[in-house]
Amino acid sequence: MIFEKQLNEDLPFETSSFVAIDIEATGLKIKDDRILEIALVKWEYNGKKQYFESVFNPGFEPTPHSVNVHGITKADFKDAPEFRNYKRKIKDFIGDSIILGFNILPLDLSLLNKELRLQGEDPLYNYIIDVQGVISKILGTPRERSLYTVSKDLDIATQNLHRALPDADTALKIWIKIMEHFRNQGFTNLKELHERGYFEIKMNPIGRDIFLLGRQNRYVEIIYKSPTSPKTRRTIEPLGVRGSMVDAFCNLRLDFRSFNTAYILSYK
């Protein structure tokens, strides 16, 4: 379970609820870009799936690079609703479920929390599992461990990847295979997996600590070096972690920014 140093509950397989999330966006910048498409697939152990998906109108055109990846153009979203029309439905659909995603940290979590924050909603503080990180501990870490290659290794049929719904559904299918693997190993709950390090992934330690503080206290005070000052103090609301960058809402400037942990001197 990412960002939790220890779990105070067992979270048995049979009673846990999971929601796989995938997002397609206008680009890769937390400050400027928005969600174009989101898919949520909810699943309970040995239970049926529930689906939610929608394309949203971000109000501007996506970057050419993002269009090359997911193929969503202005013609596809010009009559689509805005995210704000579905903010409560999305939060209610997720509820207290454990959030799953394939490499979910670098962008999906940051952008979803940004959209919620823009609409006056709290960020998501659910437990989070990076399916890519867990499967890498089981299968090993070759040069490429993509959604496609993992699906192929596990004999999971895929189609139209790089759109939100097939990507989210494929990530969930991988997670179901993972749970079958652990069940055969004699595990019965997520706490056991957490204690054995299956949910740990390599990430920037400062970014991890700041995001953990944000999950505990919502706001974190940081002091960092800037081009204009050797010590700049800001109160931020961490939304996600991407490599050495912490994506956050800055309370002073009232905007979204990415802070490079290499320049963060202290935090509390």
Backbone as CSV, one residue per row, in Angstrom:
resi,resn,N_x,N_y,N_z,CA_x,CA_y,CA_z,C_x,C_y,C_z
1,MET,0.857,-1.174,0.000,0.000,0.000,0.000,0.893,1.223,0.000
2,ILE,0.910,1.955,-1.021,1.857,3.042,-1.184,1.543,4.174,-0.205
3,PHE,2.605,4.735,0.360,2.570,5.887,1.255,2.161,5.549,2.677
4,GLU,1.833,4.314,2.966,1.500,3.948,4.339,2.657,3.172,4.948
5,LYS,3.194,3.669,6.043,4.307,2.979,6.684,3.842,1.681,7.334
6,GLN,2.610,1.684,7.845,2.061,0.463,8.398,0.538,0.505,8.278
7,LEU,-0.058,-0.668,8.210,-1.507,-0.751,8.131,-2.051,-1.177,9.485
8,ASN,-3.120,-0.526,9.899,-3.732,-0.859,11.178,-4.919,-1.808,11.020
9,GLU,-5.185,-2.218,9.774,-6.273,-3.148,9.507,-5.782,-4.214,8.535
10,ASP,-6.403,-5.379,8.586,-5.936,-6.497,7.772,-6.309,-6.351,6.299
11,LEU,-7.477,-5.812,6.000,-7.988,-5.704,4.634,-8.008,-7.075,3.938
12,PRO,-8.878,-7.970,4.405,-8.982,-9.303,3.778,-9.383,-9.200,2.306
13,PHE,-8.873,-10.118,1.507,-9.215,-10.135,0.087,-10.732,-10.134,-0.130
14,GLU,-11.440,-10.985,0.636,-12.864,-11.205,0.386,-13.724,-9.967,0.630
15,THR,-13.270,-9.052,1.481,-14.117,-7.911,1.843,-13.582,-6.583,1.311
16,SER,-12.517,-6.634,0.518,-11.936,-5.395,-0.001,-12.555,-5.021,-1.337
17,SER,-12.728,-3.719,-1.541,-13.260,-3.183,-2.792,-12.152,-2.419,-3.498
18,PHE,-12.036,-2.626,-4.814,-10.972,-2.006,-5.603,-11.574,-1.200,-6.752
19,VAL,-10.949,-0.080,-7.065,-11.335,0.692,-8.244,-10.089,0.956,-9.077
20,ALA,-10.065,0.404,-10.279,-8.970,0.670,-11.208,-9.269,1.974,-11.942
21,ILE,-8.238,2.825,-12.041,-8.395,4.143,-12.643,-7.422,4.293,-13.806
22,ASP,-7.899,4.872,-14.891,-6.997,5.307,-15.954,-7.509,6.621,-16.525
23,ILE,-6.553,7.480,-16.878,-6.867,8.828,-17.357,-6.110,9.110,-18.637
24,GLU,-6.785,9.734,-19.581,-6.127,10.311,-20.751,-6.220,11.829,-20.605
25,ALA,-5.129,12.537,-20.931,-5.053,13.966,-20.620,-4.662,14.786,-21.834
26,THR,-4.773,16.104,-21.686,-4.399,17.016,-22.768,-2.892,17.117,-22.930
27,GLY,-2.140,16.723,-21.910,-0.688,16.799,-21.944,-0.117,16.290,-20.635
28,LEU,1.119,16.630,-20.365,1.834,16.054,-19.218,2.198,17.063,-18.140
29,LYS,1.679,18.291,-18.211,2.047,19.334,-17.253,0.922,19.546,-16.248
30,ILE,1.238,19.362,-14.962,0.221,19.507,-13.927,-0.310,20.933,-13.885
31,LYS,0.515,21.919,-14.205,0.091,23.319,-14.135,-0.933,23.647,-15.216
32,ASP,-0.745,23.117,-16.412,-1.550,23.539,-17.554,-2.574,22.527,-18.029
33,ASP,-2.329,21.244,-17.844,-3.138,20.241,-18.535,-4.302,19.735,-17.704
34,ARG,-5.259,19.135,-18.413,-6.520,18.710,-17.811,-6.871,17.296,-18.270
35,ILE,-7.863,16.729,-17.617,-8.337,15.398,-17.968,-9.224,15.460,-19.205
36,LEU,-8.936,14.596,-20.160,-9.766,14.440,-21.359,-10.739,13.278,-21.208
37,GLU,-10.275,12.219,-20.571,-11.092,11.015,-20.447,-10.715,10.291,-19.165
38,ILE,-11.707,9.747,-18.499,-11.449,8.955,-17.294,-12.286,7.683,-17.344
39,ALA,-11.713,6.614,-16.839,-12.447,5.354,-16.699,-12.192,4.796,-15.303
40,LEU,-13.257,4.307,-14.686,-13.187,3.680,-13.370,-13.843,2.310,-13.471
41,VAL,-13.160,1.297,-12.968,-13.723,-0.055,-12.955,-13.658,-0.568,-11.518
42,LYS,-14.822,-0.767,-10.916,-14.892,-1.215,-9.514,-15.096,-2.725,-9.471
43,TRP,-14.411,-3.347,-8.521,-14.486,-4.810,-8.398,-14.310,-5.210,-6.944
44,GLU,-15.146,-6.128,-6.485,-14.976,-6.750,-5.173,-14.588,-8.197,-5.380
45,TYR,-13.803,-8.735,-4.463,-13.261,-10.080,-4.628,-14.392,-11.067,-4.896
46,ASN,-14.284,-11.769,-6.022,-15.312,-12.716,-6.474,-16.657,-12.042,-6.740
47,GLY,-16.630,-10.727,-6.988,-17.866,-9.995,-7.256,-17.900,-9.454,-8.665
48,LYS,-19.023,-8.861,-9.032,-19.172,-8.330,-10.385,-18.476,-6.969,-10.509
49,LYS,-18.214,-6.578,-11.726,-17.589,-5.293,-12.012,-18.658,-4.218,-12.222
50,GLN,-18.278,-2.984,-11.890,-19.080,-1.815,-12.214,-18.186,-0.844,-12.982
51,TYR,-18.769,-0.138,-13.930,-17.977,0.726,-14.802,-18.468,2.168,-14.778
52,PHE,-17.523,3.076,-14.904,-17.838,4.475,-15.189,-16.790,4.987,-16.165
53,GLU,-17.243,5.643,-17.217,-16.298,6.264,-18.133,-16.930,7.495,-18.750
54,SER,-16.099,8.474,-19.074,-16.597,9.674,-19.732,-15.441,10.421,-20.386
55,VAL,-15.736,11.047,-21.519,-14.844,12.040,-22.123,-15.288,13.397,-21.609
56,PHE,-14.324,14.291,-21.330,-14.639,15.620,-20.839,-14.110,16.684,-21.798
57,ASN,-14.763,17.826,-21.762,-14.301,18.976,-22.545,-13.395,19.826,-21.661
58,PRO,-12.087,19.874,-21.959,-11.161,20.638,-21.109,-11.153,22.132,-21.430
59,GLY,-11.781,22.517,-22.531,-11.826,23.922,-22.899,-10.710,24.370,-23.816
60,PHE,-9.818,23.466,-24.183,-8.734,23.793,-25.116,-8.258,22.505,-25.770
61,GLU,-7.471,22.649,-26.812,-7.026,21.482,-27.563,-5.854,20.779,-26.876
62,PRO,-5.817,19.459,-26.939,-4.674,18.719,-26.374,-3.430,18.917,-27.227
63,THR,-2.287,18.586,-26.642,-1.032,18.698,-27.380,-0.978,17.645,-28.477
64,PRO,-0.249,17.906,-29.557,-0.127,16.901,-30.623,0.412,15.568,-30.108
65,HIS,1.344,15.624,-29.155,1.898,14.384,-28.603,0.813,13.550,-27.928
66,SER,-0.041,14.198,-27.134,-1.076,13.442,-26.440,-2.090,12.863,-27.421
67,VAL,-2.406,13.603,-28.478,-3.326,13.083,-29.499,-2.727,11.855,-30.172
68,ASN,-1.421,11.877,-30.405,-0.756,10.715,-31.009,-0.847,9.488,-30.114
69,VAL,-0.922,9.715,-28.794,-0.985,8.593,-27.855,-2.395,8.024,-27.767
70,HIS,-3.387,8.886,-27.476,-4.732,8.375,-27.235,-5.723,8.624,-28.374
71,GLY,-5.405,9.521,-29.285,-6.262,9.737,-30.452,-7.508,10.564,-30.197
72,ILE,-7.624,11.199,-29.024,-8.809,12.005,-28.711,-8.598,13.430,-29.233
73,THR,-9.432,13.832,-30.167,-9.300,15.146,-30.787,-10.448,16.062,-30.347
74,LYS,-10.357,17.307,-30.777,-11.399,18.285,-30.426,-12.765,17.834,-30.897
75,ALA,-12.819,17.179,-32.038,-14.100,16.685,-32.549,-14.739,15.663,-31.612
76,ASP,-13.902,14.941,-30.856,-14.398,13.919,-29.940,-14.961,14.509,-28.653
77,PHE,-14.471,15.686,-28.241,-14.904,16.226,-26.948,-15.653,17.559,-27.036
78,LYS,-15.889,18.081,-28.234,-16.485,19.417,-28.328,-17.884,19.473,-27.709
79,ASP,-18.622,18.375,-27.725,-19.951,18.341,-27.123,-19.977,17.585,-25.791
80,ALA,-18.807,17.260,-25.270,-18.718,16.496,-24.023,-18.928,17.405,-22.814
81,PRO,-19.310,16.845,-21.671,-19.493,17.655,-20.455,-18.148,18.087,-19.872
82,GLU,-18.183,19.044,-18.965,-17.002,19.420,-18.201,-16.871,18.497,-16.999
83,PHE,-15.646,18.397,-16.481,-15.397,17.509,-15.345,-16.286,17.854,-14.166
84,ARG,-16.526,19.135,-13.946,-17.281,19.568,-12.768,-18.677,18.951,-12.724
85,ASN,-19.235,18.598,-13.875,-20.565,17.996,-13.906,-20.583,16.584,-13.327
86,TYR,-19.406,15.965,-13.221,-19.332,14.577,-12.754,-18.467,14.404,-11.506
87,LYS,-18.057,15.509,-10.899,-17.120,15.403,-9.775,-17.680,14.564,-8.622
88,ARG,-18.946,14.787,-8.268,-19.514,14.036,-7.151,-19.754,12.574,-7.534
89,LYS,-20.177,12.342,-8.764,-20.411,10.961,-9.203,-19.120,10.169,-9.167
90,ILE,-18.017,10.804,-9.570,-16.717,10.134,-9.554,-16.282,9.830,-8.131
91,LYS,-16.405,10.821,-7.238,-15.994,10.591,-5.852,-16.884,9.538,-5.193
92,ASP,-18.182,9.588,-5.462,-19.088,8.605,-4.866,-18.814,7.209,-5.417
93,PHE,-18.480,7.099,-6.707,-18.178,5.807,-7.307,-16.941,5.200,-6.648
94,ILE,-15.919,6.011,-6.423,-14.684,5.516,-5.805,-14.913,5.213,-4.335
95,GLY,-15.583,6.118,-3.633,-15.869,5.913,-2.215,-14.614,5.616,-1.415
96,ASP,-14.683,4.566,-0.582,-13.533,4.157,0.244,-12.735,3.026,-0.399
97,SER,-12.998,2.737,-1.652,-12.309,1.629,-2.310,-10.806,1.877,-2.396
98,ILE,-10.069,0.788,-2.507,-8.631,0.870,-2.739,-8.424,1.207,-4.213
99,ILE,-7.613,2.221,-4.483,-7.385,2.673,-5.851,-6.258,1.868,-6.479
100,LEU,-6.511,1.362,-7.685,-5.509,0.635,-8.456,-5.169,1.414,-9.715
101,GLY,-3.964,1.220,-10.202,-3.602,1.777,-11.494,-2.272,1.219,-11.944
102,PHE,-2.061,1.200,-13.237,-0.789,0.737,-13.777,0.106,1.955,-13.938
103,ASN,1.135,2.045,-13.087,2.005,3.228,-13.054,1.157,4.481,-12.804
104,ILE,0.345,4.412,-11.762,-0.671,5.429,-11.517,-0.101,6.739,-10.974
105,LEU,1.082,6.687,-10.361,1.596,7.872,-9.683,2.065,8.995,-10.599
106,PRO,2.759,8.714,-11.699,3.362,9.805,-12.454,2.393,10.847,-12.988
107,LEU,1.144,10.503,-13.289,0.254,11.521,-13.839,-1.195,11.356,-13.401
108,ASP,-1.721,10.147,-13.453,-3.152,9.940,-13.215,-3.607,10.512,-11.874
109,LEU,-2.889,10.157,-10.801,-3.300,10.610,-9.475,-3.197,12.123,-9.356
110,SER,-2.114,12.708,-9.878,-1.934,14.154,-9.800,-3.060,14.892,-10.519
111,LEU,-3.383,14.452,-11.742,-4.402,15.155,-12.514,-5.801,14.972,-11.930
112,LEU,-6.106,13.776,-11.426,-7.417,13.567,-10.830,-7.567,14.427,-9.575
113,ASN,-6.544,14.464,-8.738,-6.608,15.306,-7.545,-6.661,16.786,-7.910
114,LYS,-5.985,17.171,-8.988,-6.051,18.561,-9.439,-7.482,18.918,-9.842
115,GLU,-8.133,18.058,-10.633,-9.491,18.337,-11.072,-10.442,18.446,-9.877
116,LEU,-10.272,17.552,-8.917,-11.113,17.607,-7.720,-10.856,18.891,-6.946
117,ARG,-9.588,19.260,-6.828,-9.233,20.485,-6.091,-9.780,21.724,-6.781
118,LEU,-9.776,21.744,-8.109,-10.320,22.871,-8.871,-11.809,23.070,-8.593
119,GLN,-12.491,21.972,-8.291,-13.927,22.027,-8.052,-14.275,22.087,-6.570
120,GLY,-13.268,22.387,-5.725,-13.517,22.546,-4.301,-13.659,21.254,-3.529
121,GLU,-13.277,20.135,-4.142,-13.350,18.832,-3.481,-12.008,18.470,-2.855
122,ASP,-12.027,17.678,-1.793,-10.792,17.195,-1.190,-10.087,16.239,-2.145
123,PRO,-8.759,16.198,-2.105,-8.033,15.171,-2.872,-8.380,13.774,-2.348
124,LEU,-8.039,12.769,-3.123,-8.289,11.394,-2.715,-7.207,10.932,-1.747
125,TYR,-7.628,10.426,-0.598,-6.688,9.907,0.391,-6.853,8.400,0.575
126,ASN,-7.438,7.741,-0.406,-7.618,6.285,-0.351,-6.266,5.581,-0.350
127,TYR,-6.289,4.302,0.052,-5.116,3.467,-0.172,-4.887,3.365,-1.682
128,ILE,-3.632,3.253,-2.062,-3.270,3.223,-3.483,-2.343,2.046,-3.748
129,ILE,-2.602,1.308,-4.813,-1.723,0.221,-5.223,-1.284,0.466,-6.659
130,ASP,0.019,0.510,-6.877,0.567,0.603,-8.231,0.755,-0.822,-8.741
131,VAL,-0.130,-1.234,-9.640,-0.112,-2.614,-10.142,1.210,-2.924,-10.843
132,GLN,1.776,-1.940,-11.532,3.052,-2.153,-12.209,4.146,-2.513,-11.208
133,GLY,4.163,-1.819,-10.071,5.180,-2.097,-9.063,5.053,-3.486,-8.470
134,VAL,3.816,-3.921,-8.202,3.593,-5.235,-7.602,3.963,-6.347,-8.584
135,ILE,3.516,-6.218,-9.831,3.792,-7.288,-10.791,5.281,-7.376,-11.103
136,SER,5.987,-6.255,-11.017,7.432,-6.288,-11.250,8.147,-7.096,-10.181
137,LYS,7.609,-7.087,-8.962,8.207,-7.884,-7.893,7.952,-9.379,-8.103
138,ILE,6.897,-9.687,-8.834,6.567,-11.091,-9.089,7.282,-11.607,-10.335
139,LEU,7.248,-10.818,-11.415,7.801,-11.255,-12.694,9.242,-10.817,-12.915
140,GLY,9.742,-9.919,-12.071,11.059,-9.342,-12.310,10.925,-8.033,-13.072
141,THR,12.037,-7.334,-13.268,11.996,-6.009,-13.878,12.888,-5.949,-15.115
142,PRO,12.413,-6.429,-16.257,13.177,-6.292,-17.490,13.160,-4.838,-17.952
143,ARG,13.725,-4.554,-19.087,13.814,-3.176,-19.573,12.437,-2.564,-19.772
144,GLU,11.498,-3.347,-20.261,10.158,-2.813,-20.488,9.148,-3.626,-19.703
145,ARG,8.405,-2.952,-18.852,7.334,-3.606,-18.121,6.082,-2.759,-18.309
146,SER,5.560,-2.791,-19.548,4.420,-1.966,-19.915,3.118,-2.730,-19.696
147,LEU,2.020,-2.020,-19.806,0.713,-2.651,-19.682,0.561,-3.751,-20.737
148,TYR,1.045,-3.486,-21.939,0.940,-4.467,-23.018,1.784,-5.707,-22.734
149,THR,3.048,-5.509,-22.347,3.927,-6.666,-22.153,3.488,-7.512,-20.959
150,VAL,3.018,-6.849,-19.889,2.534,-7.616,-18.735,1.295,-8.403,-19.114
151,SER,0.394,-7.789,-19.857,-0.817,-8.493,-20.298,-0.451,-9.720,-21.120
152,LYS,0.536,-9.553,-21.999,0.972,-10.669,-22.831,1.568,-11.780,-21.977
153,ASP,2.401,-11.406,-20.990,3.006,-12.400,-20.095,1.959,-13.187,-19.317
154,LEU,0.836,-12.530,-18.994,-0.198,-13.167,-18.176,-1.347,-13.728,-19.013
155,ASP,-1.189,-13.729,-20.334,-2.228,-14.244,-21.241,-3.553,-13.509,-21.078
156,ILE,-3.466,-12.197,-20.927,-4.662,-11.359,-20.838,-4.870,-10.680,-22.190
157,ALA,-6.022,-10.912,-22.800,-6.315,-10.306,-24.099,-6.537,-8.806,-23.940
158,THR,-5.984,-8.025,-24.857,-6.131,-6.567,-24.802,-6.584,-6.048,-26.161
159,GLN,-7.221,-4.876,-26.131,-7.582,-4.201,-27.367,-7.691,-2.706,-27.109
160,ASN,-7.295,-1.930,-28.103,-7.429,-0.477,-28.054,-6.798,0.132,-26.812
161,LEU,-5.598,-0.337,-26.454,-4.914,0.267,-25.316,-4.603,1.726,-25.614
162,HIS,-4.357,2.489,-24.553,-4.159,3.940,-24.594,-5.472,4.697,-24.699
163,ARG,-6.587,4.013,-24.446,-7.836,4.675,-24.121,-8.168,4.261,-22.694
164,ALA,-8.893,5.111,-21.990,-9.021,4.960,-20.543,-9.675,3.649,-20.115
165,LEU,-10.810,3.285,-20.735,-11.524,2.096,-20.257,-10.749,0.803,-20.475
166,PRO,-10.231,0.518,-21.687,-9.461,-0.724,-21.833,-8.216,-0.753,-20.954
167,ASP,-7.586,0.406,-20.738,-6.404,0.437,-19.875,-6.770,0.145,-18.422
168,ALA,-7.853,0.767,-17.933,-8.277,0.528,-16.549,-8.713,-0.913,-16.359
169,ASP,-9.471,-1.439,-17.320,-9.960,-2.809,-17.204,-8.808,-3.808,-17.264
170,THR,-7.812,-3.529,-18.092,-6.646,-4.411,-18.184,-5.849,-4.372,-16.885
171,ALA,-5.673,-3.191,-16.309,-4.965,-3.083,-15.028,-5.681,-3.892,-13.949
172,LEU,-7.010,-3.861,-13.952,-7.768,-4.640,-12.973,-7.605,-6.131,-13.215
173,LYS,-7.627,-6.554,-14.473,-7.437,-7.973,-14.781,-6.066,-8.461,-14.300
174,ILE,-5.058,-7.608,-14.445,-3.725,-7.958,-13.940,-3.767,-8.103,-12.424
175,TRP,-4.464,-7.162,-11.762,-4.553,-7.233,-10.301,-5.283,-8.491,-9.840
176,ILE,-6.322,-8.892,-10.563,-7.037,-10.116,-10.212,-6.110,-11.331,-10.336
177,LYS,-5.279,-11.337,-11.370,-4.292,-12.420,-11.514,-3.296,-12.396,-10.350
178,ILE,-2.891,-11.180,-9.965,-1.959,-11.047,-8.844,-2.570,-11.617,-7.569
179,MET,-3.847,-11.314,-7.318,-4.496,-11.822,-6.111,-4.623,-13.340,-6.154
180,GLU,-4.883,-13.887,-7.326,-4.922,-15.347,-7.449,-3.563,-15.950,-7.105
181,HIS,-2.501,-15.287,-7.575,-1.141,-15.736,-7.276,-0.892,-15.749,-5.773
182,PHE,-1.269,-14.671,-5.111,-1.013,-14.581,-3.673,-1.911,-15.526,-2.888
183,ARG,-3.135,-15.722,-3.354,-4.015,-16.677,-2.695,-3.400,-18.076,-2.754
184,ASN,-2.834,-18.441,-3.893,-2.185,-19.749,-4.024,-0.944,-19.861,-3.144
185,GLN,-0.354,-18.702,-2.795,0.805,-18.694,-1.907,0.399,-18.748,-0.436
186,GLY,-0.910,-18.700,-0.166,-1.396,-18.795,1.204,-1.729,-17.467,1.858
187,PHE,-1.635,-16.362,1.119,-1.976,-15.049,1.675,-3.488,-14.861,1.643
188,THR,-4.002,-14.150,2.635,-5.455,-13.925,2.713,-5.834,-12.459,2.840
189,ASN,-4.859,-11.572,3.103,-5.207,-10.160,3.261,-4.068,-9.269,2.783
190,LEU,-4.388,-8.010,2.594,-3.433,-7.058,2.038,-2.361,-6.638,3.041
191,LYS,-2.683,-6.715,4.320,-1.690,-6.355,5.330,-0.471,-7.272,5.251
192,GLU,-0.706,-8.553,5.007,0.401,-9.503,4.877,1.306,-9.115,3.708
193,LEU,0.717,-8.701,2.606,1.508,-8.306,1.439,2.273,-7.015,1.713
194,HIS,1.617,-6.113,2.414,2.264,-4.850,2.765,3.490,-5.097,3.636
195,GLU,3.344,-5.963,4.639,4.443,-6.239,5.567,5.617,-6.923,4.876
196,ARG,5.367,-7.603,3.787,6.434,-8.270,3.039,6.993,-7.418,1.901
197,GLY,6.552,-6.179,1.834,7.145,-5.221,0.913,6.647,-5.259,-0.510
198,TYR,5.533,-5.945,-0.761,5.048,-6.052,-2.138,4.505,-4.727,-2.680
199,PHE,4.118,-3.808,-1.790,3.561,-2.543,-2.245,4.590,-1.421,-2.270
200,GLU,5.818,-1.723,-1.935,6.865,-0.706,-1.995,7.361,-0.560,-3.429
201,ILE,7.535,0.674,-3.868,8.126,0.923,-5.180,9.237,1.942,-5.019
202,LYS,10.142,1.940,-5.967,11.228,2.899,-5.915,10.692,4.290,-6.229
203,MET,10.942,5.228,-5.332,10.514,6.591,-5.589,11.353,7.551,-4.768
204,ASN,11.332,8.802,-5.134,12.107,9.823,-4.453,11.698,9.884,-2.981
205,PRO,12.640,9.724,-2.046,12.261,9.668,-0.626,11.661,10.965,-0.105
206,ILE,12.153,12.115,-0.598,11.585,13.391,-0.149,10.158,13.534,-0.675
207,GLY,9.962,13.178,-1.942,8.616,13.228,-2.514,7.667,12.325,-1.750
208,ARG,8.133,11.139,-1.423,7.309,10.193,-0.666,6.927,10.770,0.689
209,ASP,7.902,11.334,1.400,7.634,11.883,2.730,6.649,13.047,2.668
210,ILE,6.826,13.924,1.686,5.940,15.085,1.571,4.517,14.643,1.247
211,PHE,4.378,13.658,0.346,3.042,13.195,0.014,2.395,12.486,1.199
212,LEU,3.192,11.732,1.969,2.671,11.071,3.158,2.193,12.108,4.172
213,LEU,2.961,13.189,4.353,2.542,14.262,5.253,1.240,14.891,4.772
214,GLY,1.126,15.055,3.459,-0.101,15.606,2.908,-1.297,14.713,3.167
215,ARG,-1.104,13.409,3.077,-2.189,12.471,3.362,-2.598,12.538,4.829
216,GLN,-1.636,12.832,5.698,-1.922,12.892,7.136,-2.508,14.241,7.555
217,ASN,-1.927,15.325,7.020,-2.263,16.665,7.507,-2.897,17.566,6.453
218,ARG,-2.972,17.097,5.242,-3.457,17.820,4.055,-2.471,18.872,3.573
219,TYR,-1.965,19.728,4.474,-1.054,20.795,4.055,0.357,20.546,4.588
220,VAL,1.352,20.921,3.788,2.756,20.756,4.162,3.477,22.075,3.911
221,GLU,4.266,22.486,4.879,5.073,23.695,4.702,6.455,23.295,4.215
222,ILE,6.864,23.856,3.084,8.184,23.554,2.548,9.018,24.824,2.466
223,ILE,10.326,24.657,2.545,11.280,25.739,2.294,12.186,25.259,1.169
224,TYR,12.287,26.038,0.107,13.058,25.603,-1.045,13.847,26.757,-1.647
225,LYS,14.866,26.394,-2.408,15.672,27.377,-3.127,14.962,27.741,-4.420
226,SER,14.880,29.051,-4.675,14.266,29.510,-5.921,15.247,30.424,-6.653
227,PRO,14.991,30.736,-7.913,15.898,31.623,-8.656,16.035,33.000,-8.034
228,THR,15.049,33.397,-7.249,15.079,34.746,-6.673,15.396,34.784,-5.188
229,SER,15.429,33.623,-4.547,15.673,33.602,-3.102,16.296,32.282,-2.684
230,PRO,17.282,32.331,-1.767,17.887,31.076,-1.294,16.941,30.275,-0.401
231,LYS,15.924,30.958,0.174,14.967,30.275,1.026,13.569,30.853,0.800
232,THR,12.740,30.096,0.139,11.368,30.513,-0.105,10.435,29.572,0.652
233,ARG,9.511,30.140,1.395,8.593,29.340,2.202,7.222,29.287,1.525
234,ARG,6.663,28.082,1.399,5.342,27.918,0.811,4.560,26.846,1.588
235,THR,3.260,27.026,1.652,2.368,25.988,2.161,1.686,25.348,0.964
236,ILE,1.852,24.048,0.833,1.329,23.355,-0.341,0.409,22.212,0.071
237,GLU,-0.421,21.809,-0.874,-1.277,20.647,-0.711,-0.816,19.606,-1.725
238,PRO,-0.049,18.599,-1.311,0.483,17.621,-2.262,-0.626,16.832,-2.940
239,LEU,-0.500,16.675,-4.263,-1.511,15.970,-5.042,-0.984,14.689,-5.674
240,GLY,0.339,14.609,-5.878,0.925,13.433,-6.506,2.428,13.576,-6.580
241,VAL,3.095,12.490,-6.949,4.555,12.472,-7.037,4.946,11.906,-8.396
242,ARG,5.835,12.615,-9.102,6.332,12.156,-10.407,7.838,12.250,-10.400
243,GLY,8.496,11.118,-10.218,9.955,11.132,-10.172,10.445,12.014,-9.039
244,SER,11.229,13.045,-9.377,11.746,13.960,-8.362,10.821,15.151,-8.132
245,MET,9.652,15.161,-8.774,8.738,16.292,-8.682,7.541,15.967,-7.793
246,VAL,7.153,16.943,-6.974,5.929,16.857,-6.179,4.906,17.793,-6.817
247,ASP,3.801,17.244,-7.301,2.717,18.053,-7.854,1.842,18.516,-6.700
248,ALA,1.523,19.811,-6.686,0.818,20.339,-5.524,0.009,21.582,-5.872
249,PHE,-0.925,21.909,-4.978,-1.626,23.186,-5.035,-0.898,24.128,-4.088
250,CYS,-0.505,25.295,-4.596,0.229,26.279,-3.798,-0.763,27.272,-3.206
251,ASN,-0.823,27.334,-1.879,-1.816,28.178,-1.232,-1.560,29.668,-1.412
252,LEU,-0.297,30.080,-1.543,0.006,31.501,-1.697,-0.395,31.995,-3.085
253,ARG,0.026,31.288,-4.094,-0.257,31.707,-5.475,-1.617,31.226,-5.972
254,LEU,-2.234,30.317,-5.210,-3.531,29.753,-5.594,-3.482,29.146,-6.993
255,ASP,-2.420,28.378,-7.233,-2.292,27.696,-8.514,-1.611,26.357,-8.315
256,PHE,-1.495,25.612,-9.406,-0.907,24.284,-9.356,0.526,24.361,-9.865
257,ARG,1.432,23.722,-9.117,2.843,23.778,-9.459,3.498,22.430,-9.186
258,SER,4.648,22.223,-9.811,5.469,21.041,-9.538,6.760,21.513,-8.893
259,PHE,7.080,20.960,-7.721,8.263,21.354,-6.972,9.329,20.264,-7.085
260,ASN,10.515,20.653,-7.521,11.621,19.715,-7.646,12.214,19.460,-6.263
261,THR,12.217,18.206,-5.846,12.697,17.884,-4.497,14.177,18.202,-4.313
262,ALA,14.927,18.329,-5.414,16.345,18.669,-5.306,16.545,20.064,-4.707
263,TYR,15.503,20.906,-4.801,15.615,22.277,-4.309,14.837,22.492,-3.002
264,ILE,14.217,21.435,-2.479,13.496,21.541,-1.224,14.460,21.333,-0.065
265,LEU,14.602,22.356,0.775,15.584,22.336,1.874,15.013,21.666,3.118
266,SER,13.725,21.882,3.394,13.089,21.276,4.564,11.588,21.265,4.358
267,TYR,10.891,20.465,5.163,9.447,20.370,5.066,8.899,19.874,6.401
268,LYS,7.681,20.281,6.686,7.042,19.828,7.939,5.524,19.935,7.816
